[in-house]
Amino acid sequence: MYSRSAALPLLLLFFLAGCGHDDNHPDVSGINVPEIRIERFDTAFFNLDSNHIREGLYRLAMKYPDFTGDFVGNILAVGPLSDTSTLAFDAARQFLVSYLPIGDSLKPKYQQLNWLEKELRQGYRYIKYYFPRYPLPRGVVTFIGPMDGPGVAITANDLAIGLQSYAGKNFSFYLTGKGHDMYPDYISRRFEPEYISANCMSALAEDIFPDSSDGRPLIEEMIAKGRYWWLAGKLMPDAPDSIVTGYTQAQLNWCAAHEGDIWGYLLQGNVLYTVDPDVLKNYIGEGPYTIGMPGASPGNIGAWIGRQIVRKYMETHPQLRPVDLMRVPAQAIFEDSKYKPR
């Protein structure tokens, strides 16, 4: 499925501090998960000689047998490496040459990743605590792909992290017209190192429970999206809410202060059971704000309300395990929650 600088003390803190004994901070210190050693496919790829790309890719495939084919075939989307075709090799060479400046720009930013290894390992402990039967990825690998490529990809064997998606909000490409068209400010502001672990945990959560809410009424999609946020909070119990939701703190404050107004607006608009794609996009899609609401509102506000409904439901089902909650029909959660904010 295809769905940043060592100095990140705050983020390390919220992953490493999650070793308490309450419901939100179960003791996972004794849970055995493998050491994580991130494989630097990105470095190896940009060290290739563009004049000998075929030989270089074959060597790369020997060193990274699980990922090289995925990178060329799926991330670069040029098909498999084949002795009978030059297409994949030519495309890989072109990408190598054209993206070398981006690789050089990101090299000092991500010179070492031991902080990320520690964060991911702690996240893996929480996954094993809640979902002991889930087979964790065998490896973690970093790559640099096209700017419109995935920031996190779960392949057959690896958790793959596309560093081009975490170049920093002020990265030169994002400030160009093309970059801004591709990623407006309200999206590119999240292209920072502190979002890597959170995005990885979110991708793994969706791998454990694939999202099947597409085409469902708005209320069900809201609860489905909000339930993933709720689960992300379980896998990252000390993560700031701004990291889990992607909202700014000001947007979070606005939502908390106007929860009843938001819900009232949805009820008055009679949209909870609509399947109109434009309406769905307004409430559960990316945007600088929600159309029809003040500019202080966030986009994707439906996911926030969905999580509030899930939280209300869990107040009367405190012993329900995450694995069970994720299987409860969204409509049942809504009806049983009796959600009526003021």
C-alpha positions, 0 to 999 in steps of 0.5 A: 500500500502506498498511501526530519536533524537530530535535535527533536527533544520535544518529539522524542519526549512524547514517544519515550515518556509513554511508559506510565500505567494508566489507560492512555499510557500503558507500560510497554517497556517490557514489550520486545520489538526488534531494534530498528536500523534505518536503511538509507536507500536514499543515500545509496541511490544518489551515490549511483553513477548516472553513466552506469545506471544499469549496473548501479541499479543491479548492485542496489537491488542486491543490497536492497532486494526488498525495496529496489523493485518497489522504488523503481516500479511503484514510486517512480512508476516506470515498471520492473527492471528488465534486461529486455527494456531500457525504459526503467533504467532511462527513467531512473537515470533521468530521476537521478540527474534531475533530483540530485540537487534535492538529494544534496539539499536533504543530506545535511538535514537527515545526516543521521536518523537515530532519533527517528529509530528510537521514536519508531521503536517506541511506536512499534511497542504500542502497536504490539501492545494493542495488536500483538498479532500484527506483523510489523514491517521487517525493515525501515528504509528511507528514500527520496521520490518525486515531489508528488510521491508518498511520504510513507509507503508500506510495501510487502516487507518495509516501512518506507519513508519518503524524505522529499515529503519532509523537506521543511515548510520553507523548502525552495520547491514549496515556495515556487508556483508549481510547488504551491499549486501542488502543496498549498501552505496549509499542507506544506507547513506539515512537511516537517521532521516532527510529522514523520513518526506520526505519519508512519503510525497513521499509515500502519494503523490504516494497514491494520484496519484498511479504510472502507468508508469511501462512498458512505454517508458523511457521518460514517466517514467522519467517524471513520476518520475520527476513529483513526485519529483516536487510534493514533492517540493510542499509538502516540499517547504523548503526541501533541494534538496538533501532530495527531490532527495536523491542525494548528493550535489556534485551530484546535482552540477554535474547535474546542470553543465552538464544538456545539456551534460546529455540530449545530451547523452540520445538523441545520445543513442536513448533511450528515447522511449526504453522499455528495462528493463535494459536500464530503470533500468540504468536511473531510478533505484538506482545506485552509478552512471549512467553507461555510464556517469562519476562517478560523476553522480548519479544513477536515473539520468532520474528522475532528467531530468524528473523533469527539463522537468516538470519545463520547462513545468510549465514555460508556464503553471504557473497557472496549479494546482498540481492536474491538472499537475499530470493528464497531460499525460507524453508525452504531458508534454514532447512535450509541454515543448520544453525542450532543455537544453544547 
